[in-house]
């Protein structure tokens, strides 16, 4: 143990010695050099602090062992905790809450479950005054519950909330169906190729058309889809991943419906036999939309569409899958990341080489998809913005889906299926 009788008077050097003695020397640089952790701040350190920013420790075993070492230190120095106005309570996790006018430690798990608490709604409907009984003392704590049903803010909590994931799947399927119907509408408004020839385009005018390129672009998308499905199957937080994919994909395609509908671009190449097509009744339009929907809008499934140029849906799907593959796999998986990016870039190239879209269609699709992905994950990983009023106003769907996902999603994998009974028996024997 580091020198010095009073931990509340420890310097950064003494904290570093304590870390070395406890076997956490590799974290001296982060805790002591970068963040100047001294005695009082060491006693106030929580497991949530270790997991979340700015520390952001990622090795679960080290986090748990270091948290246990700090708890032992707190129990051994209760008098100094009282002098600092801190009081340790038993629990699975620790979080700062005001106890009797001072800041103390309370079990975040208890605060979350509300087993020994009674919350009474305050005037504004978002702040709850929470009371609990601890022996003979009656202490007041505060918990914050948003009007949309979010639970009290707990750093590092990752609730799967399967019902929200199912709701996001319904959302994206509805958007895909609506997009298919809009594609039928815009096909009726395709400009006459004799009156409106293809627009000037630097790439299309410079690169000869490759007839088989569009099929190759779709093949790249199919490979990326299988890669993501494998990651989704093995990822520990698969429910959150699928929910985020559906919400992002649905939002981008909903925006694509608007851009397709408001402006009809001329057909990008003479090889495309596109003409305005009318249907006898609404049922004919619905049947055509169902054909596009069930065929996923892919030429590999026999679906051919016209007029849906601004912006490229194929680029959206390929880019979104690439970003999810690279985001939710460890940084050390360089080969997977390289393959994913190669498929993304080659897919975009093949779309243009097939002369199925203008360059601006692909560029706008790539830009919107990447920006929305980055904005979404920046908000999701930054708790200060995640639960802000501005996020709830401008991104209500994000606030709804992410309100109980506090902090970055770690890339943890496990086999999702349990072993058959006969295998367990054989192993036991």
C-alpha positions as CSV (number, residue, x, y, z in Angstrom):
1,X,0.0,0.0,0.0
2,X,1.2,3.5,-0.8
3,X,2.9,5.5,1.9
4,X,0.9,7.9,4.0
5,X,-1.7,7.4,6.7
6,X,-4.4,9.7,5.5
7,X,-5.6,8.7,2.0
8,X,-7.5,12.0,1.7
9,X,-4.0,13.7,1.7
10,X,-2.5,11.4,-0.9
11,X,-0.8,13.0,-3.9
12,X,-0.9,11.6,-7.5
13,X,2.5,9.9,-6.8
14,X,1.1,8.1,-3.8
15,X,-2.0,7.0,-5.8
16,X,0.4,5.7,-8.5
17,X,2.3,3.7,-5.9
18,X,-1.0,2.2,-4.6
19,X,-2.0,1.2,-8.2
20,X,1.4,-0.4,-8.6
21,X,1.0,-2.4,-5.4
22,X,-2.5,-3.6,-6.3
23,X,-1.3,-4.8,-9.8
24,X,-2.7,-2.0,-11.9
25,X,0.5,-0.4,-13.0
26,X,-0.6,-0.2,-16.7
27,X,-3.3,2.3,-15.7
28,X,-0.9,4.7,-13.8
29,X,-0.4,6.7,-17.0
30,X,-4.1,7.2,-17.6
31,X,-5.3,7.8,-14.1
32,X,-2.4,9.7,-12.5
33,X,-0.5,11.3,-15.4
34,X,-3.4,12.3,-17.7
35,X,-6.2,12.8,-15.2
36,X,-4.2,13.8,-12.0
37,X,-6.0,11.4,-9.7
38,X,-5.2,12.1,-6.0
39,X,-6.4,10.6,-2.7
40,X,-9.9,12.3,-2.5
41,X,-10.7,11.6,-6.1
42,X,-9.6,8.0,-5.8
43,X,-12.0,7.5,-2.9
44,X,-14.8,9.1,-5.0
45,X,-14.0,7.0,-8.1
46,X,-16.8,4.7,-9.2
47,X,-17.1,1.7,-11.6
48,X,-19.2,3.9,-13.9
49,X,-16.3,6.4,-14.0
50,X,-13.9,3.6,-15.0
51,X,-16.2,2.5,-17.8
52,X,-17.4,5.8,-19.2
53,X,-15.6,8.8,-20.6
54,X,-13.0,10.3,-20.2
55,X,-11.3,7.1,-18.8
56,X,-13.2,4.6,-20.9
57,X,-11.4,1.4,-19.7
58,X,-12.4,-1.5,-21.9
59,X,-11.0,-4.6,-20.2
60,X,-13.9,-6.0,-18.2
61,X,-11.7,-8.0,-15.8
62,X,-9.5,-5.0,-15.0
63,X,-12.5,-2.8,-14.4
64,X,-14.1,-5.2,-12.0
65,X,-10.9,-5.9,-10.1
66,X,-10.0,-2.2,-9.8
67,X,-13.6,-1.4,-8.7
68,X,-13.3,-4.0,-6.0
69,X,-9.9,-2.7,-4.8
70,X,-11.4,0.8,-4.6
71,X,-14.3,-0.5,-2.6
72,X,-12.0,-2.3,-0.1
73,X,-10.1,1.0,0.2
74,X,-13.4,2.8,0.9
75,X,-14.4,0.3,3.6
76,X,-11.0,0.5,5.3
77,X,-11.2,4.3,5.4
78,X,-14.8,5.1,6.3
79,X,-13.8,7.9,8.7
80,X,-12.0,9.7,5.9
81,X,-15.1,9.2,3.7
82,X,-17.2,10.9,6.3
83,X,-14.8,13.8,6.5
84,X,-15.1,14.2,2.7
85,X,-18.9,14.0,2.9
86,X,-19.1,10.6,1.2
87,X,-20.8,7.5,2.5
88,X,-20.4,4.0,1.0
89,X,-23.4,1.8,0.8
90,X,-23.6,-1.8,-0.3
91,X,-24.6,-2.6,-3.8
92,X,-23.7,-3.9,-7.2
93,X,-22.7,-0.5,-8.6
94,X,-22.0,2.9,-7.2
95,X,-23.3,6.3,-8.2
96,X,-23.2,9.7,-6.6
97,X,-26.5,10.8,-5.0
98,X,-27.2,13.6,-2.5
99,X,-27.6,12.0,1.0
100,X,-28.9,14.4,3.6
101,X,-27.6,17.4,1.8
102,X,-24.2,15.8,1.1
103,X,-23.0,13.7,-1.8
104,X,-22.7,10.1,-1.0
105,X,-22.6,6.7,-2.7
106,X,-25.7,4.6,-3.3
107,X,-26.3,1.4,-5.1
108,X,-27.3,2.3,-8.7
109,X,-28.8,-1.1,-9.1
110,X,-31.2,-0.5,-6.2
111,X,-31.9,3.0,-7.5
112,X,-32.8,1.4,-10.9
113,X,-35.0,-1.3,-9.6
114,X,-36.7,0.9,-7.0
115,X,-37.0,-2.0,-4.5
116,X,-36.6,0.2,-1.4
117,X,-37.6,3.6,-2.9
118,X,-40.8,5.5,-3.4
119,X,-40.7,8.2,-6.1
120,X,-43.2,11.0,-6.1
121,X,-43.6,13.1,-9.3
122,X,-42.5,16.7,-8.9
123,X,-44.0,19.8,-10.6
124,X,-42.3,19.6,-14.0
125,X,-42.9,15.9,-14.6
126,X,-39.3,15.1,-15.4
127,X,-37.6,15.3,-12.0
128,X,-38.6,12.8,-9.3
129,X,-38.0,13.3,-5.6
130,X,-37.0,9.9,-4.4
131,X,-37.0,8.7,-0.8
132,X,-35.7,5.6,0.7
133,X,-35.2,4.2,4.2
134,X,-31.7,3.0,5.3
135,X,-32.0,1.8,8.9
136,X,-33.3,4.6,11.0
137,X,-32.2,7.4,8.6
138,X,-34.6,8.9,6.0
139,X,-32.6,10.3,3.1
140,X,-33.7,12.1,0.0
141,X,-32.2,11.3,-3.4
142,X,-33.0,12.5,-6.9
143,X,-33.7,10.4,-9.9
144,X,-34.4,11.7,-13.4
145,X,-37.0,10.1,-15.6
146,X,-37.9,11.4,-19.0
147,X,-41.5,11.8,-20.1
148,X,-41.0,9.2,-22.8
149,X,-40.5,6.4,-20.2
150,X,-36.8,6.4,-19.9
151,X,-35.5,5.0,-16.7
152,X,-33.1,6.8,-14.3
153,X,-29.8,7.6,-16.0
154,X,-27.2,4.9,-15.2
155,X,-23.9,5.2,-16.8
156,X,-22.8,2.1,-18.7
157,X,-26.3,0.4,-18.7
158,X,-27.2,-1.4,-22.0
159,X,-30.8,-2.5,-21.9
160,X,-31.7,-4.8,-24.9
161,X,-35.4,-3.8,-24.9
162,X,-36.4,-6.3,-27.5
163,X,-39.8,-4.7,-27.8
164,X,-38.2,-1.5,-29.1
165,X,-36.1,-3.6,-31.5
166,X,-39.3,-5.2,-32.9
167,X,-40.9,-1.8,-33.2
168,X,-37.8,-0.5,-35.2
169,X,-38.2,-3.6,-37.5
170,X,-41.8,-2.7,-38.1
171,X,-40.7,0.9,-38.8
172,X,-38.1,-0.1,-41.4
173,X,-40.5,-2.6,-43.1
174,X,-43.1,0.1,-43.3
175,X,-40.6,2.6,-44.8
176,X,-39.5,0.0,-47.4
177,X,-43.1,-0.6,-48.4
178,X,-43.7,3.1,-48.6
179,X,-40.5,3.6,-50.7
180,X,-41.7,0.9,-53.1
181,X,-45.0,2.7,-53.6
182,X,-43.2,6.0,-54.2
183,X,-41.0,4.3,-56.8
184,X,-44.1,3.3,-58.6
185,X,-45.3,6.9,-58.5
186,X,-42.0,8.3,-59.8
187,X,-42.0,5.7,-62.6
188,X,-45.1,7.3,-63.9
189,X,-43.3,10.7,-64.1
190,X,-40.1,9.6,-65.8
191,X,-39.1,12.3,-68.3
192,X,-39.3,11.4,-72.0
193,X,-35.9,10.3,-73.1
194,X,-36.3,12.0,-76.5
195,X,-37.2,15.3,-74.9
196,X,-34.8,15.1,-71.9
197,X,-31.5,13.3,-72.8
198,X,-29.1,12.2,-70.1
199,X,-27.6,15.1,-68.1
200,X,-23.9,15.9,-68.4
201,X,-21.9,13.8,-65.9
202,X,-18.1,13.8,-65.6
203,X,-17.8,10.2,-64.5
204,X,-20.5,8.8,-66.9
205,X,-19.1,10.7,-69.8
206,X,-15.5,9.5,-69.1
207,X,-16.0,5.9,-68.2
208,X,-17.5,3.4,-70.7
209,X,-20.5,1.4,-69.5
210,X,-19.9,-2.1,-68.1
211,X,-23.0,-4.1,-68.6
212,X,-22.5,-6.6,-65.7
213,X,-21.3,-4.0,-63.2
214,X,-24.7,-3.4,-61.5
215,X,-25.0,-7.1,-60.7
216,X,-21.6,-7.0,-59.2
217,X,-22.6,-4.0,-57.1
218,X,-25.6,-5.9,-55.7
219,X,-23.3,-8.9,-55.1
220,X,-21.1,-6.7,-52.9
221,X,-24.2,-5.6,-51.0
222,X,-25.2,-9.3,-50.5
223,X,-21.8,-10.2,-49.1
224,X,-21.8,-7.2,-46.7
225,X,-25.3,-8.3,-45.6
226,X,-24.1,-11.8,-44.7
227,X,-21.1,-10.3,-42.9
228,X,-23.4,-8.1,-40.8
229,X,-25.8,-11.0,-40.1
230,X,-22.9,-13.1,-38.8
231,X,-21.8,-10.3,-36.5
232,X,-25.4,-9.7,-35.4
233,X,-25.7,-13.4,-34.5
234,X,-22.6,-13.5,-32.4
235,X,-22.7,-10.0,-30.8
236,X,-23.7,-9.8,-27.2
237,X,-25.8,-6.6,-27.7
238,X,-27.4,-7.8,-31.0
239,X,-30.8,-6.2,-30.0
240,X,-29.2,-2.7,-29.9
241,X,-27.4,-3.3,-33.1
242,X,-30.4,-4.4,-35.0
243,X,-32.5,-1.5,-33.6
244,X,-29.9,1.0,-34.7
245,X,-29.6,-0.5,-38.2
246,X,-33.4,-0.4,-38.7
247,X,-33.8,3.1,-37.3
248,X,-31.0,4.5,-39.5
249,X,-31.9,2.6,-42.6
250,X,-35.6,3.6,-42.3
251,X,-34.8,7.2,-41.8
252,X,-32.5,7.5,-44.8
253,X,-35.0,5.7,-47.1
254,X,-37.8,8.0,-45.8
255,X,-35.6,10.9,-46.8
256,X,-35.0,9.2,-50.2
257,X,-38.8,9.1,-50.7
258,X,-38.9,12.9,-50.5
259,X,-36.0,13.5,-52.9
260,X,-37.4,11.0,-55.4
261,X,-40.8,12.5,-55.3
262,X,-40.1,16.2,-55.5
263,X,-37.6,16.1,-58.5
264,X,-37.5,13.7,-61.4
265,X,-34.1,13.4,-63.1
266,X,-33.8,12.4,-66.7
267,X,-32.7,8.8,-67.4
268,X,-28.9,8.6,-67.0
269,X,-28.2,6.4,-70.0
270,X,-29.6,5.5,-73.4
271,X,-29.2,1.8,-72.6
272,X,-32.0,2.1,-70.0
273,X,-35.4,1.5,-71.7
274,X,-37.4,3.7,-69.4
275,X,-40.7,5.2,-70.2
276,X,-43.6,6.7,-68.3
277,X,-45.8,3.8,-67.1
278,X,-49.4,4.3,-66.0
279,X,-51.6,1.8,-64.2
280,X,-55.3,1.2,-64.6
281,X,-56.2,1.6,-60.9
282,X,-54.7,1.8,-57.4
283,X,-54.6,-2.0,-57.0
284,X,-52.2,-2.2,-60.0
285,X,-49.9,0.3,-58.3
286,X,-50.1,-1.7,-55.1
287,X,-49.2,-4.9,-56.9
288,X,-46.2,-3.3,-58.5
289,X,-45.1,-1.9,-55.2
290,X,-45.4,-5.3,-53.6
291,X,-43.2,-6.8,-56.4
292,X,-40.5,-4.2,-55.8
293,X,-40.8,-4.7,-52.0
294,X,-40.5,-8.4,-52.0
295,X,-37.7,-8.3,-54.5
296,X,-35.8,-5.8,-52.4
297,X,-35.5,-3.5,-55.4
298,X,-32.7,-5.6,-56.8
299,X,-32.1,-6.6,-60.4
300,X,-30.8,-10.0,-59.1
301,X,-34.4,-10.7,-58.1
302,X,-35.8,-9.5,-61.4
303,X,-36.9,-6.0,-60.3
304,X,-36.2,-3.2,-62.7
305,X,-37.2,0.4,-61.8
306,X,-37.0,3.8,-63.4
307,X,-37.0,7.3,-62.1
308,X,-35.7,6.6,-58.6
309,X,-32.3,8.3,-59.1
310,X,-31.9,11.0,-56.4
311,X,-30.4,9.4,-54.4
312,X,-29.0,5.9,-54.8
313,X,-30.6,3.3,-52.5
314,X,-28.0,0.7,-53.4
315,X,-25.3,3.1,-52.1
316,X,-27.2,3.7,-48.9
317,X,-27.5,-0.1,-48.1
318,X,-23.9,-0.9,-49.0
319,X,-22.5,2.1,-47.0
320,X,-24.7,1.5,-44.0
321,X,-23.7,-2.2,-43.8
322,X,-20.1,-1.3,-44.1
323,X,-20.2,1.2,-41.3
324,X,-22.0,-1.2,-39.0
325,X,-19.5,-4.0,-39.7
326,X,-16.6,-1.8,-39.0
327,X,-18.1,-0.1,-35.9
328,X,-19.2,-3.2,-34.1
329,X,-16.1,-5.3,-34.6
330,X,-12.9,-4.8,-32.6
331,X,-10.2,-2.5,-34.0
332,X,-7.8,-5.5,-34.3
333,X,-10.0,-7.2,-36.9
334,X,-8.2,-5.4,-39.7
335,X,-8.9,-8.0,-42.3
336,X,-12.7,-7.7,-41.8
337,X,-12.5,-3.9,-41.9
338,X,-10.4,-4.0,-45.1
339,X,-12.8,-6.4,-46.8
340,X,-15.8,-4.3,-45.7
341,X,-14.4,-1.1,-47.1
342,X,-13.2,-2.7,-50.3
343,X,-16.8,-4.1,-50.9
344,X,-18.2,-0.6,-50.1
345,X,-15.9,1.2,-52.5
346,X,-16.1,-1.3,-55.3
347,X,-19.9,-1.4,-54.9
348,X,-20.1,2.3,-55.5
349,X,-17.7,2.1,-58.4
350,X,-19.8,-0.7,-60.0
351,X,-23.0,1.4,-59.6
352,X,-21.4,4.2,-61.6
353,X,-19.7,1.9,-64.1
354,X,-23.1,0.4,-64.9
355,X,-24.4,3.9,-65.6
356,X,-27.5,3.2,-63.5
357,X,-27.1,6.4,-61.5
358,X,-25.6,9.9,-61.9
359,X,-22.5,10.6,-59.9
360,X,-24.4,13.1,-57.7
361,X,-26.9,10.4,-56.8
362,X,-24.1,8.2,-55.4
363,X,-22.2,11.1,-53.7
364,X,-25.3,12.4,-51.9
365,X,-26.3,8.9,-50.8
366,X,-22.8,8.3,-49.4
367,X,-22.7,11.7,-47.7
368,X,-26.1,11.5,-46.1
369,X,-25.6,7.9,-44.9
370,X,-22.2,8.5,-43.3
371,X,-23.2,11.8,-41.7
372,X,-26.4,10.4,-40.2
373,X,-24.5,7.3,-38.9
374,X,-21.8,9.5,-37.3
375,X,-24.3,11.9,-35.8
376,X,-26.4,9.1,-34.4
377,X,-23.5,7.3,-32.8
378,X,-22.0,10.6,-31.5
379,X,-25.2,11.4,-29.7
380,X,-25.6,7.8,-28.5
381,X,-22.0,7.6,-27.1
382,X,-22.2,11.1,-25.4
383,X,-24.6,10.9,-22.5
384,X,-24.7,14.7,-22.1
385,X,-26.3,15.1,-25.5
386,X,-28.2,11.8,-25.5
387,X,-30.6,13.0,-22.7
388,X,-30.7,16.6,-23.6
389,X,-33.9,18.5,-24.4
390,X,-32.5,19.4,-27.9
391,X,-32.1,15.7,-28.8
392,X,-35.6,15.0,-27.7
393,X,-37.0,17.8,-29.8
394,X,-35.0,17.3,-33.0
395,X,-34.4,13.6,-32.8
396,X,-37.4,12.1,-31.0
397,X,-37.0,8.6,-32.5
398,X,-33.4,8.6,-31.4
399,X,-34.3,9.7,-27.9
400,X,-37.0,7.0,-27.7
401,X,-34.8,4.2,-28.9
402,X,-31.6,5.2,-27.0
403,X,-32.9,6.5,-23.7
404,X,-31.9,3.4,-21.8
405,X,-28.6,2.7,-23.6
406,X,-26.1,4.8,-21.7
407,X,-22.6,4.9,-23.2
408,X,-20.8,3.2,-26.1
409,X,-21.8,-0.4,-26.9
410,X,-18.8,-2.7,-26.2
411,X,-17.8,-5.2,-28.9
412,X,-18.4,-8.4,-26.9
413,X,-19.2,-11.7,-28.6
414,X,-20.6,-15.0,-27.4
415,X,-22.3,-18.1,-28.8
416,X,-26.1,-17.4,-28.8
417,X,-27.2,-21.0,-28.6
418,X,-27.1,-23.2,-25.5
419,X,-25.5,-26.6,-25.8
420,X,-27.9,-29.6,-26.3
421,X,-28.7,-31.6,-23.2
422,X,-26.8,-34.7,-24.4
423,X,-23.6,-32.6,-25.0
424,X,-23.9,-31.2,-21.5
425,X,-24.2,-34.7,-20.1
426,X,-21.2,-35.9,-22.1
427,X,-19.1,-33.0,-20.9
428,X,-20.2,-33.6,-17.3
429,X,-19.2,-37.2,-17.5
